[in-house]
Amino acid sequence: MIENSENRGAERTDNITLLQVKDLQSGEIYEARMVNYSNSGIYFESDGVFEKGTPIYIGIQNSPYSISSRVFEYYKGEVIWRKNFKRSLFKYGYGIHFVSDSIKQDLDANDAKKSKNMRKHPRKPFCRTIRFDTHKGISDGTTKNISVSGVFIASDEKLEVGQTLKLNFPLKDGETVEGIGQVVWLNQEGFGIKFKKIK
């Protein structure tokens, strides 16, 4: 539990998970990472630029507000504040307050597939055995989907958000592609990687 050091009306709880954020004024959609939440709002980080007062829709997979697992939910919110980062995975951090007419839409696991269309960089199925190098040594995993900005890797390896990995992708022609990525979120199946460099 995060200490309520800013005299918030509600305490915030740590919960790192992937989000999709839609700017309702411009229609642009961005990937983001929730860091913590409360009953009245969330804090997330993103490369998207949202001004104070911007109305947004927030899509949350495995929402902490849901009583069921494997549920994708949308919430309507408003940007309360923004801070800039100089040394972070994302460029900005945002404080969001849910609006009073926020409509929660529950989707089952099959309908959650429709959420792929919300991404700024849509993901495509990509099933390959991949090797990644951590400070502990070389490990194997299986990619499940990929986009121009990142990849999801199914693995039992215990990693941490923010950790940097060296990646080695095998291609169909026997060639390999090397890259560097950073862990941006974790779940029970594996982890999401944001590409930092691809050779």
C-alpha angles and dihedrals in degrees: 000000000000116000112250092238096152095059091249120178090237132031117245127230124211113249121154111198140139119267138187114216124195121196103221092203099052100021091230118145125210139182115241142170122235112218102179142349144198135190090272104039151333142248116227139168126222145151089236117107114231123171124220109279095024112147112228142174115228119204114201125189112209089008115210087219092062124090089211130065125233091034126140113208135182124213130185115227145161129231109247099176143351133207128193124230126212098184111027142101090256131038099231143030122210138199111211129193119200111237120236094247092050109150117208114210116198118205127183123233093272095049090049087073087072089066090075087079090064095064121107086221108032116222123232128202108267117170113185137136107248134189121215130185120222131172086267094056139266120333136178130231141158124248115226103181138357141197135178089269103043153334139237115231123195109215143139091224112122108231137163132236109261094029115138120225136190109227133203118194121191114216129207094257093056094260122123134219121213126205148154122240140172127226108244101171142004137207137167093277100048141288144296119239128203111206116238098171135003122191 
